[in-house]
Amino acid sequence: MPEKVAGADASRMLVAPFARALSILASYTPGDRWLGNRDLSVRTGLPASTVTRIAQTLVSLGYLFHEPEGRRYRLAPSALALGYGATANSDVQRLAGVCMRSFAERHKVHMNLSSRDRLDMIVLETCHSAESSLALNLHVGVRVGIASSPMGWALLAALPELERYYLLENVERRTPREWPRVRRRTSEAIAQVLNTGFCTSLGEWDRDMGVVAAPLMIEDHAPLVLACVGSSQQMTRARVEREIGPQLLAMVSSIQQKVAG
C-alpha cells in the first residue's frame, strides 16, 4: 500500500489520480523489466481496473511501454529521464561522489549515498575500491527498508521526532509481526547516532559484512545518508569506533562546509 500522506491539510491537497500514477511508476525496482497488471495492483494496493486505466494513460504519455500479448508494462525512457534529472543535476551528489571515492580508496571499502523514498532508502550514488575484498550488489536504485537498515536508522535519527514517529507507525502497520524486533533495533541505532553521530551494523545483515552510516543534513535539501560497507575483517568494532566512524563524520562535515561555502 502507498504510504499515507500525513495531516488533514495534506490529504485535502492530494490529487488522487496523480498520486496513483506516481505509485505505479514507483513500483518498479532495478530488478524489474516487465510488470503485469496483477503485479502493479499488489504493489500499489490499487484495484486492477484502476491500474489498467492509469497504466494506459502513462503509455500514451510515453512513461510506460505496453506489451499487449503478455499484458505487461515496463518503464519507458521518459520515466527514466525523470530519475536521471533528479540526481544528475545535484551539486551535493556530485560533491559527495568525489569524497566517497577518495574515502573508498583510502579504506578499501564500498561507499553509498542514499535518500528516503516513502518507507525505503534508495541508493543514489555508489562506488568502491578495486582492492575491496567484499562482493556487494548495492547499486544505484536499490531499495532497503528504512527501519531494517543502517542507512534508514541514520536517517530516522536525524529527522524531527514527529516525522520519525509517523514513519515508524507506517512501518509497524506494514510489518506487525516483525515490529517488536524492528522497534528494538531501530531504537538502539537511533540512540547510537544521537550519541556518536553514526550507527553500525557489524555482522547483522551478513556475518561477513560491516556497515557504518551517518546522516548528511544540508539546508534546502532532502535528508541524505552516507554509508561505508566493508568486510568483517576490515570493519572490526575497534576500528569502526576509532577510525572509520570518526572519519565518516569528518567527511559529512567537509561536504556540509563546501556546500555552504
C-alpha positions, 0 to 999 in steps of 0.5 A: 500500500502507498504510504499515507500522506500525513495531516488533514491539510495534506490529504485535502491537497492530494490529487488522487489520480496523480498520486496513483500514477506516481505509485505505479511508476514507483513500483518498479525496482532495478530488478524489474523489466516487465510488470503485469497488471496483477503485479502493479495492483499488489504493489500499489494496493490499487484495484486492477481496473484502476491500474489498467486505466492509469497504466494506459494513460502513462503509455500514451504519455510515453512513461510506460511501454505496453506489451499487449500479448503478455499484458505487461508494462515496463518503464519507458525512457521518459520515466527514466529521464525523470530519475536521471534529472533528479540526481544528475543535476545535484551539486551535493551528489556530485560533491559527495561522489568525489569524497566517497571515492577518495574515502573508498580508496583510502579504506578499501571499502564500498561507499553509498549515498542514499535518500528516503523514498516513502518507507525505503532508502534508495541508493543514489550514488555508489562506488568502491575500491578495486582492492575491496575484498567484499562482493556487494550488489548495492547499486544505484536504485536499490531499495532497503527498508528504512527501519531494517537498515543502517542507512534508514536508522541514520536517517530516522535519527536525524529527522524531527521526532514527529516525522520519525514517529509517523514513519515508524507507525507506517512501518509497524502497520506494514510489518506487525509481526516483525515490529517488536524486533524492528522497534528494538533495533531501530531504537538502539541505532537511533540512540547510537547516532544521537550519541556518536553521530553514526550507527553500525551494523557489524555482522547483522545483515551478513556475518561477513559484512560491516556497515557504518552510516551517518546522516548528511543534513544540508539546508534546502535539501532532502535528508541524505545518508552516507554509508561505508560497507566493508568486510568483517575483517576490515570493519572490526568494532575497534576500528569502526569506533576509532577510525572509520566512524570518526572519519565518516563524520569528518567527511559529512562535515567537509561536504556540509562546509563546501556546500555552504561555502 
